[in-house]
Amino acid sequence: MIFFRNSHQQHMLNKKAKKKALQKRNQVHMSLFAFARQRIADDKKKRDLKEIADKERKKALSREEQKRADKKEIWSVKVATIRNRLSDKKRTSDERWNRFSASEEGGGRAR
């Protein structure tokens, strides 16, 4: 066993210890930075998902508003519209109660 080391060996041990400490510190810093990058990526993903959800919610709200607007249509206009079964186009009827008629004279029961 060597109890006394010469200064060269002591310097080499110091150098190795310093290098090992530096590597350990660098490893800790790299793991911290990797964790920070992961956290930033997760936050960005959450923001993106929230933006997508907000856009979908706004689209759904606008669709609901359109449906409500369609439902708020005046009932008399709704009753007066008739649909051509051949072309599937809607138009307003000439007479209010003649829209159910099966003949030109009117009277929905075709008597």
Secondary structure, DSSP 4 states (H G I P E B T S, - for coil): ------HHHHHHHHHHHHHHHHHHHHHHHHHHHHHHHHHHHHHHHHHHHHHHHHHHHHHHHHHHHHHHHHHTS-HHHHHHEEE-TTT--EEE-SSSSGGG-SSTT--TT--
